Amino acid sequence: MAYAAVLITGAGAPGIAGTIYALKENPEKRVFRIISTDINEDAVGKYLTDTFYQVPSPEEDDYLLSMEEIVRDENIDIIIPQTTREILVLAEHVDHFRGLGAEVVVSPAISIKTANDKYLLLEKAKQINIPCPDYYLTDSEITLREATRMLGYPGKKAVAKPRISHGMRGLRILSQESGNVDQLLNSKPEGLETDLDSLLQILSRGKWPELIVSEYLPGEEYTIDVFRARTTVVIPRKRRSIRSGISFDAEVELREDLIEYSTKLAAALNLKYCFGFQFKMSSDGIPMLLECNPRVQGTMVTSVMAGFNLIYYAVMEALGVQVAVDGTKIENGTRFVRYWGGVGVSDGRVIGKV
């Protein structure tokens, strides 16, 4: 018999298999009944979980009604949101779902609003002396041009991204550097680099968005997994290989500076359960804050495999079940390497996994 019924949203998210792994490979060997949802009818999580439901997008009025029906019909005990688009909606209705008997693994709504707003996040970090890149908030061609000039463009690269977005949507690296033959023949096109004039042409074709323009950081990038409840455990991991914003090779590296900054920032934002930050190294070797993911992160399973199952502990904390949380046995240097796998299906049946 299952210990609890867990509803995981974002069944098509890159981290769905990792979240399922964390629940199944938990230290107490508890068995969960796992239900998943997604806005797409054929999300891969449909074939990896016990039951699947297609739901409206969280921006639609009937999203909450659909989720409420699933909670009632499946006797859901806990909800784990995996997508940025859903977490604020669910956070604002935590009490409603609690009244239905389901807890939500999510931070307070006010914390999520700050964490998801890249400008407010950087402002908060600056207030508490967390290293940040130089940045400017822009809302017009005039302010955008001025910001890039202040950052040394075109002599230096700059980064432009929407104030509020998820994944790598809207991100552009502003550069006037020309490629060479080696890059043409041996590097896959990423589509991130452009020059300022080309970006301005795109922006002139619609409603002008608020963009954060910041200095370009050339160093290695780190994702930080954080568990925060009665205790705080922080696990930095180096992003050794990134494709389309997803870590394909991650390595746990327990850097004291990243642990200190993330612990301090998590407390200042009042985030809870499991979530993460991203830092990138400056040319001077200083880790600087990029953004926050106030939810389960796509490659969080790396920390699970390193010896700390923060997804499971977050579920137990939300359920009010006290379990022994030991963050002292994390294996530094643990790597998680992705590969292109898939699920074979026929008439809705899973016929093979690779």
Protein Blocks (a to p, Z undefined) as FASTA:
>chain_A
ZZbdcddehklbmklmmmmmmmmmcfklpacddddddfbfkbfklmmmmbdcddddfkbm
klmmmmmmmmmmnopabdcdfbfklmmmmmmmmmmmmmnopacddddfklmmmmmmmklm
mmmmmmnopacddddddfbfklmmmmmmmnopakbccddddfbdghjehiacddfbdcdf
klmmmpccehlaccfklmmmmmmmmccdddddddddfbdcddddddddfbccddddddfb
ccehiafbdcddddfklmmmmmmmmmmnopghjadddddddfkopacdfbdcdbddfklm
mmmmnopafklmmmmmmnopacdddfklccehiacdddddddddeehiafbdZZ
